[in-house]
């Protein structure tokens, strides 16, 4: 059963799945009760009022060129969607922090142990230094819940997952978060293709930004190497440069997404906690004077140097549970050097805002239904020290 949350006049800011008083057009997280997660996810999917039937949500296992508009049907675009999809993950957060800001969803629900789901995507994997300091996999209190408990405490890896801050709010919620990998279809659980890693700490973008980096630990070396391969593939198709100062591969974008194709916008997410879905939309022209609500977009200090020429809106469908998911969209921007670039990968960590603070310099607006996409969140938090300690905001 999905929890109902009473909110203020315009409701808390949320795009993961929860039932809010504003009605079916208000995106959020799916909040589940005490029943089986899969059953409640299925119920949320079937009873969704925003997109009944979900006709335009394409299972990733069925996605093909025929699902793209005719002018975009190129193998390179399909390959890029698949490369982004394989690093897209489902987040199950089994705790609601009492420190949640009032504007965030379910901050007033009083349900401390109810689970909510969202989406995210893996940015990087790093090898840990020194002995593990007691992660979910090797902690005696939780290791029994892990199918593959830690065997070698000296060998462990950090997995950096990008999501929205209203999905995972603080370190308390991070430690109660399961990240489900490769949940591509309903058979993924039974045949054990789906794997899980667990949160250990959180790096937040700041109180004015709806962004976070969830840091997970795992001792599964084979899984870490597999994820590294997928992330490297995605970066090789999209980015160039090192992870601390990522640059987009303009030449690749220029060849595969010419100027006349700038209308394409694709999202990969886990709506209602369901297996991975793809939705295809386009950029929309919206009159600023008619914009009634604001949405803030995740930013990093590095991405603040980018200034949009014009706000960009998209009509790609999303549902509760889509918060934090990656969005594929070519966006023309202008840097201080006046060099044009196009960004094929941006993030969908979007929340509604009641204020206009920090709206410009890469932060977006939306009309009631069309969120604005602006800049990618790509910077990593500082690496762990030798003793495994990291300062977390």
N, C-alpha and C positions, 0 to 999 in steps of 0.2 A: 504494500500500500504506500502510495506517495504521500509524504507529509504536506499539509497545507500550512503556509506561513503567513501570518498577518504582517503587513508592511506599512510604511508611511505612504503618503499620498502617491508618490511616484515609485515607491518600492525600493528595496536595496538593489545594489548594483550586481548583476549576476548574469552569466550566460552558460553556466553549467546547469544540471537538471534539478529543478524543484518546482512545485506548483505554487504560484504566487497569486496574490489577489488581483493583479492587473489583468489577468486573463490569458488566453492562449497565445497572444502575440509577444508575450514577455519571455525571453529566453532565460535559462538558468541551468542549475545542476539538477540531476535526478537524485532526489533524496529517498532512500529506501528505509522501510521499517525493519522489523526483526525477522522477516521471512527470508527464504533463499534468494540470493542475489539474482540468479538467472531468471527465476520466476517473476520477481518484481520488475526486472528490466523488460521482460517480455510484456508484462501488463502495461508498463509505461509506454512502450512502443505501440501497442494495440489501441490504447485509449487516448493517444495524443490528439489534442484538439487543434494544434497549430498547423500540422500537415497530416491530416487524416489519410491513412493508407501509405504515406511516404512514397508516392509514385516516382518522385525525382531523385530518390536516394538509391544509388547503385552499389550493390555489394562489390567490394574490391576484387573478388574472385571472378566477377562477371564483367568488369570494366573493359571496354574495348574502344577501338577507333570510332565505331558507330555511335558511341555516346557523346562524341565531340561534335560541335557544329561543323558543318561541311568544310568551311574554309580553314579549320584548325586540325583537320585529320592528317596529322603527320606522326610517323613513328617516334620521332624525337620528343614530341610533347607527351605521348603516351608513356615512353620510357621514363621521362622525368617525373610524371605523376606516380609511376610505380616506385621510383627511387625514393620519393618523398613518403609514399604510403608505407613502405616497409619499416621506416623509422618512426611512424606514427604509433602512439601507444594509448592505452586506456588507463585511467587513474581511478582507483577505488580508495577513497579516503574514509576511514572508519572512526573518525573522531571529529568533533566540532569544537574548536578552541574557544574558550570563554573570552579570549582577547580579540576576537573578530570585531572589526569596525562595524558600527551600526548600518552603514550603507551597503555592506556586503550581505549576500543572501544567507539565510538561516542563522544570522548572528543573534536573532531574537527568538529562535525556535525553541530553545531550552532543551533540545535533543542532543545531549553531549555525545552519545554513542551511536547515533544514527549514521548510516553510510551515505555518502554522495559520490557521484561519478562525474568525471570530466575527461578531457583529452589532453594530449601533449605530444612532443616529438623529441627524439634523442639528438643532441647536438655533438656530443663528444664522449669518448671513453679514455680513461687514463689509468695507468698502473699505479696502485698504491705503494707507499713507501713504509717500511717497517712493519711490525705486526699489526693486525687488525685490532681495534680497540673495543670490540664487542658489537658487531653489527647484528641485524635481525637474523642472519643465517647462522651465526655461531653463538648467539646469546642462548644460554641454557633455558631461559624462560620462553623463547619463541622458536628455537631451532626445530622443535617437533612439528611445527606447522609448515616447514619447508620440505619440499619433495627431495631436494638435493642439498642436505645440510653441509656446512663447511667442513672440508677435510684437511685443508692446509691453511692455517691462520696466517702464515707468512706470505701467502700469495693471494692478493685481492685486487679488485679493480673498482674505480669510481665511474659511474655512469651519470652523465649530466642530462637531465630532462627539462626541456622548456615547457612551461605551462602558465596558466593565469594565477595571480595571487589570490583571487577569490575561490579558486579550486583548492589550492593548498596554501593556507594562510601563514602558518608559522612552523617552528621546529616541532611543536607538539603534534600538529597534524601530519608533518612530514614523516615522523616516526610511525604513524599509523596508516601510511599510504602504501598500497600495493600497486606496482606498475606492471600491467599485463602486456606482454610482447607477443606479436604475431597472432593476435586474436582476429583472424581473417574470416572465419566462418564458424558455425556452431559445432562443427566436428573438431575444431581445433583443441577443445578441452579434452575430448575423449581420446583422441590419438596423440595427445601430449605434445602437439606442435606449439601450443601456447605455453610460454614460459613466464615466470614472475620474478621480479626483483623488488626490493623493498627500500623505502626511503630511510635516510639517516639524518639528513640536515637540509636546511633550506637557505637559499640566498635570495633575498627580496630585492626588487627594483626600487622600492621606496614607497612611502605612503601615498604619493601622488600618481603612482604608476601601477597598473594592474598586471604585473609581470613577476615571475619568479623562476629560479633555477632549482629544481629538486635534485639533490645529490643522493644517489643510491650506491650502496656497496654490494658487491657480489664476489664470491670465491670461485664461481664457475668460469674457469679459464676458457673453456671451449665456447661458451656463450659470449664472453667478452670479445674474443677474437672474431666471432661471427658478426657481432654488432659493429665492431670496428670496420669490418669489410663493407657493411651496408652504409655506414656513415661516410666512409671514404668515397664510396661510389657516388653518393648524393652530393658531397662537396665537390668532387671532380666534375660533376655535371653542372653545378650551379656556381661554385665559388672558386676563387684563386687567392693566394696569399696564405698567411698562417692564421690560426684560430683566434689570436689576440687582436688582429686587425683585419678581419675578413673583407675581401672585395669581391664583387660579383663579376662573373666572367662575361663581360659585355660582348665579346666576340661570339660566344655561344648563343647568347640571347639574340644578338643581331641576326644570326643565321636562322634560328629556329622560330623566333617570334618577331617578325617584321612589323613595321609601324602599323600596317592595316589590321594586325591581329591584336591590337592592344585592348580589345574588349573582353578577352577571355579571363575568367576567374574560376578556379577550381578549389574546393575544400575537401580535405580528407579528415574524417572524424569518427567518433564512436557515439552516435546519437542514442540517447537513453541507455547507454552502456551496452549497446548491441555490437555485433561484429563490425569491422571496419567498413565504412561507407564513403562513397565519392559523390559529391554534388557539383554540378556544372552551372555556372551563371555568367554574368557579364557585368562590365562597368555600367553604372547608371549616371545620368546627368541629373543633379538635384539642385533646385534653387535654394541658395543659402538662406534667403529671407523666410522660407517656409520651414526651415529646420526648427523643430521644437525641442529636441533632446540632444544631448551631447554624449559622445562616447570617447573614452580615452584609450589610446593605443599603447601597447607596451613599447618602451624605449630604453636604450642604454645611453650612458654618457657619450659613447662614440657616435651613436646614431643621431644625437641631437644636432650634429653639424649639418645634417641634411635639411633642406627646406623644400617643401612641395611647391610646385608652381600653382597647382589648383587642387582642391580636395577631390578625392576619388571615392566614389560609392560603388558598392557591388550588390547584386541581387541574388547571389548564390544562397541557396536555402541551407539553413542550419536548424538544429533542434536542441532541446535541453540535453546536455551531455557533450555538446560540441565545443565548449569553452576550452581555450588553449590549443586548439587544433591548428595545423599549418594550412595556409592558404596560398595557392599558386596564382600569381597575378603579375603581369609586367606593369611596373609603375615607373613613369618618367619622373626623375627628380633633378634638382639642380644643386650642385655643391658650391662651396665657397670659391672653388677654382673655375666655376662656370662650365664644368665639363658635364655633358649629359651622360647619364647612366640609366640602365633599366634593371629593375630588381625582379627576378622571376620568383623569388621565395620570400614571402612576408608572413608574419604570424597573425593569428586570429585571437589573440588575447585581448578581448574587447569587453569593456564594461560600460554601463550607462553612468552618466555623471549628472549631478544636480548643479554643478558650478562650471564656470568657463575657464578656470585656471589652467594654464599650460596647454591651451587648445592648439596654438600654432607652434611652429617648429617641429612638425612631425606628429602632432597629436590630432586626432580626428573628430569629425562631427558625423552625425547620422540623422536622417529623417526617421520616422517611427519604425521603418522596416529595413532600411538599407545601411549597414554599417560601413564606415570609412576605413580603408586600409592604407597605412602610411609607410611604416619602416620596419625592417627586420630586427629581431632581438637575437644577437649573435655573440655578444661578449660573454666570456666565462668568468665566474668568480675566481679569486686568487687560489692557487693550488694549496693543498695541505702542506703543513710544515713537516719536518722529519718525524716529529712525535705524533703525527696524525691529528693535530689540533688545528682547527680553522675558526677564525673569527666569523661568526654568522650574525647578520643583522636581525 
